[in-house]
Amino acid sequence: MINYSEITFVITTFKSEKIIFKCLSELPEISPKIIIENSGNFNLKNELKKNFQNLECFVMEENIGYGRANNIGISKSKTNYIFIINPDTFLSKKNLDLFLSKIKKENFSIASVLENHDQKSNRFDGKEVIEVDHVKGFAMFLNKNYLFGNLFDENFFLYLEETDLCLNIKKNGGRIILVNVKIDHFGGNSHSNIQDLEIEKSRNWHWMWSKFYFTKKHYGFIFALIKLLPHFFSTFIKYLFYMFIFNNKKKIIYKMRLLGLLNSFILRKSSYRPYSKIN
């Protein structure tokens, strides 16, 4: 079985100071840990270094996004195995051991697990491991020997970068597996305030931008346009509706979706950054 010392945990944080400590407290002390801090919090770096062993924290000068941050973590790692997890993911020693025991005889490029609330464990049909096209980004166990030079596409700032990486690896003959182990993942809690409107604006902008960019990248511009134009018009109608009934929050959310799609349609780079004065 893979030893803990052979695994580097890579975690990207953004305003995650209220949850990252619990995440790290579950991980093996002997495992190297690399934190890429995207919200410029040097105090967090000092606290993490003070409280945890085998940990490096790199504070970025700006919010560089999820994929690029993970690429930095991977490049700084010295082990063959990289476990990328979100700060709102809690991987107990029991579940980590179970996961490692189930993949010890498997050849894979990326392996992942189920979320605690996932109701689709029946898809395994009695098996412990199944091959899939892609996995979710909250917990990705990478075997660097079989990435075939692929890393995250840094054009994505947020959303679908993990799906894109999986598809690129599959095209090179790599194997993506899902393991029948459930771990705790509290999605949307990786930053301090899940009700933060600025974060909601960012999520909606980037979800639509990434959706078009991903579709264009893998299936071509015309196909992507045909696929996403109905979304654009339905989003525009919803924006007008919420503006008419004076629901300001919903109006803002659908405005951000419109802007994300429009920027992607005209081939502009992903530009919206939460809390940035210039957007």
C-alpha positions in Angstrom: 0.0 0.0 0.0 1.1 3.6 -0.7 2.8 5.1 2.3 1.7 8.4 3.8 5.1 9.9 3.1 4.7 9.3 -0.6 1.6 11.5 -0.8 1.7 15.3 -1.0 -1.6 17.0 -0.1 -2.2 20.2 -2.2 -4.9 22.6 -1.0 -5.9 25.9 -2.6 -7.4 28.3 -0.1 -9.4 31.5 -0.6 -10.8 33.1 2.6 -10.7 29.6 4.1 -9.3 30.5 7.5 -12.4 29.2 9.4 -12.3 25.7 7.9 -8.7 24.9 6.7 -7.5 24.0 10.3 -10.1 21.1 10.6 -9.2 19.9 7.1 -5.5 19.8 7.9 -6.0 18.2 11.4 -7.4 15.1 9.7 -4.3 14.5 7.5 -1.3 12.4 8.4 1.5 14.4 10.0 4.1 12.7 8.0 2.6 13.6 4.6 3.9 16.8 2.9 1.3 19.5 2.6 1.3 22.4 0.2 -1.1 25.3 0.7 -1.6 27.8 -2.1 -3.3 30.8 -0.5 -5.2 32.9 -3.0 -6.5 35.6 -0.7 -3.2 37.2 0.4 -3.5 36.1 4.0 0.0 36.1 5.4 -1.4 35.7 9.0 -3.0 32.4 7.9 0.4 31.3 6.6 2.0 32.0 9.9 -0.7 30.2 11.9 -0.6 27.2 9.6 3.2 26.9 9.9 2.9 27.2 13.6 0.3 24.5 14.0 1.2 21.8 11.4 4.2 19.8 10.5 5.5 19.1 7.0 3.6 22.1 5.6 4.5 24.8 3.2 2.2 27.7 2.4 2.7 30.0 -0.6 0.8 33.3 -0.5 -0.1 34.5 -4.0 0.0 38.2 -4.9 -3.4 37.9 -6.5 -6.2 35.4 -6.8 -4.8 33.2 -9.5 -7.7 30.7 -9.6 -8.1 27.0 -8.8 -6.4 25.3 -11.7 -3.3 27.5 -11.8 -2.9 27.3 -8.0 -3.1 23.5 -8.2 -0.5 23.5 -10.9 1.9 25.5 -8.7 1.3 23.0 -5.9 2.0 20.0 -8.2 5.2 21.6 -9.5 6.5 22.2 -5.9 5.7 18.7 -4.8 8.5 16.1 -4.5 6.3 13.0 -4.3 4.9 10.9 -7.1 1.4 11.0 -5.6 -0.6 14.2 -5.2 -3.8 14.4 -3.3 -5.7 17.6 -4.3 -8.4 18.3 -1.8 -10.6 21.3 -1.1 -10.3 23.0 2.3 -13.9 22.0 3.1 -13.1 18.3 2.6 -12.4 16.2 5.7 -10.5 13.0 5.0 -10.1 10.9 8.1 -7.3 8.4 8.5 -9.8 5.6 8.5 -11.2 6.6 5.1 -7.7 7.4 3.7 -6.5 3.9 4.6 -9.6 2.4 3.1 -9.1 4.4 -0.1 -5.4 3.4 -0.4 -6.2 -0.2 0.2 -8.7 -0.3 -2.6 -6.3 1.3 -5.2 -3.1 -0.6 -4.3 -3.5 -3.0 -7.3 -4.9 -0.4 -9.7 -3.2 1.4 -12.5 -4.6 4.9 -12.8 -3.8 8.5 -13.7 -6.4 10.0 -11.3 -8.5 8.3 -8.6 -11.3 9.9 -6.6 -13.9 9.2 -4.0 -17.6 9.8 -3.3 -19.0 12.7 -1.4 -20.7 11.9 1.9 -24.2 12.7 0.5 -23.7 10.9 -2.8 -26.6 8.6 -3.5 -25.1 6.9 -6.5 -23.0 4.2 -4.8 -25.2 1.6 -6.5 -23.4 2.4 -9.7 -20.5 0.2 -8.5 -22.6 -2.9 -8.8 -20.7 -4.7 -6.1 -17.3 -3.5 -7.3 -14.9 -1.4 -5.2 -13.4 0.6 -8.2 -15.0 1.6 -11.5 -13.5 3.5 -14.5 -15.2 6.8 -15.3 -14.7 9.7 -17.8 -14.1 12.3 -15.1 -14.3 12.9 -11.4 -15.2 15.9 -9.1 -12.4 18.3 -8.2 -12.9 18.3 -4.4 -10.7 15.2 -4.0 -8.4 14.1 -6.8 -5.5 11.6 -6.2 -3.0 12.1 -9.0 -0.3 9.7 -10.2 2.3 11.9 -11.8 3.8 9.0 -13.8 0.6 8.8 -15.8 -0.5 12.4 -16.3 1.3 12.4 -19.7 2.4 15.9 -19.3 -1.1 17.2 -18.6 -1.9 19.7 -15.9 -4.8 22.0 -15.3 -5.7 24.4 -18.2 -5.0 27.8 -16.6 -7.5 29.5 -18.8 -10.1 28.2 -16.4 -10.3 30.3 -13.3 -13.1 28.3 -11.7 -15.3 25.3 -12.7 -14.8 22.4 -15.2 -11.0 22.5 -15.0 -11.0 19.1 -13.4 -13.3 17.7 -16.0 -11.1 19.1 -18.7 -8.0 17.6 -17.2 -9.6 14.2 -17.0 -10.7 14.3 -20.6 -7.2 15.3 -21.7 -5.6 12.5 -19.8 -8.2 10.0 -21.2 -7.3 11.1 -24.7 -3.7 10.1 -23.9 -4.7 6.6 -22.8 -4.9 7.4 -19.1 -7.3 5.8 -16.7 -9.6 7.7 -14.4 -11.1 5.7 -11.5 -13.8 6.2 -8.8 -13.4 4.4 -5.6 -16.3 3.3 -3.4 -15.3 5.3 -0.4 -17.3 8.2 1.0 -15.7 11.2 2.6 -17.1 14.4 4.1 -17.2 17.3 1.7 -19.2 20.4 2.6 -19.4 22.0 -0.8 -19.6 25.8 -0.9 -18.0 26.2 2.6 -14.4 26.6 1.5 -14.5 30.3 2.1 -15.6 32.0 5.3 -19.1 33.2 4.4 -21.3 31.0 2.1 -23.9 33.8 1.8 -21.3 36.3 0.5 -22.8 38.0 -2.6 -19.4 38.7 -4.1 -18.7 35.0 -4.1 -22.1 34.3 -5.6 -21.4 36.8 -8.4 -18.1 35.1 -9.1 -19.5 31.6 -9.1 -22.2 32.5 -11.6 -19.9 34.5 -13.9 -17.3 31.8 -14.0 -19.8 28.9 -14.3 -21.2 30.3 -17.6 -17.8 31.4 -18.9 -16.2 28.0 -18.2 -19.2 26.1 -19.7 -18.8 27.8 -23.0 -15.0 27.7 -23.0 -15.0 24.0 -22.1 -17.6 23.1 -24.8 -15.7 25.2 -27.5 -12.4 23.6 -26.6 -13.6 20.0 -26.9 -16.3 20.3 -29.5 -15.7 23.5 -31.5 -17.0 27.1 -31.5 -20.1 26.5 -33.6 -21.3 23.5 -31.5 -20.7 25.5 -28.3 -22.6 28.5 -29.7 -25.6 26.3 -30.7 -25.4 24.6 -27.3 -25.2 27.8 -25.1 -27.2 30.4 -27.0 -30.5 29.0 -25.5 -28.9 29.5 -22.0 -28.1 33.1 -22.9 -31.6 34.0 -24.0 -33.3 32.2 -21.0 -30.8 33.9 -18.6 -31.6 37.3 -20.2 -35.4 36.7 -19.8 -34.8 35.8 -16.1 -32.7 38.9 -15.6 -35.5 41.1 -17.0 -38.1 39.2 -14.8 -36.2 39.7 -11.6 -35.5 43.3 -12.5 -39.2 43.9 -13.0 -40.2 42.4 -9.6 -37.3 44.3 -7.9 -35.5 41.1 -6.7 -32.1 42.7 -6.6 -30.1 39.7 -5.6 -31.5 37.4 -8.3 -31.1 40.2 -10.8 -27.4 40.5 -10.0 -26.9 36.8 -10.2 -28.5 36.5 -13.7 -26.6 39.6 -14.8 -23.3 37.9 -13.9 -24.4 34.8 -15.8 -25.1 36.9 -18.8 -21.7 38.7 -18.6 -19.9 35.4 -18.1 -21.4 33.9 -21.2 -21.0 37.1 -23.3 -17.3 37.4 -22.4 -16.8 33.7 -23.4 -18.8 34.1 -26.6 -16.5 37.0 -27.8 -13.4 34.9 -26.8 -12.3 37.2 -24.0 -10.2 35.6 -21.3 -11.7 34.8 -17.9 -11.5 38.1 -16.2 -13.9 38.4 -13.3 -12.2 38.3 -9.9 -14.1 38.4 -6.6 -13.3 41.3 -4.4 -11.2 42.9 -7.1 -11.7 46.7 -7.7 -11.2 46.2 -11.4 -13.6 43.7 -13.2 
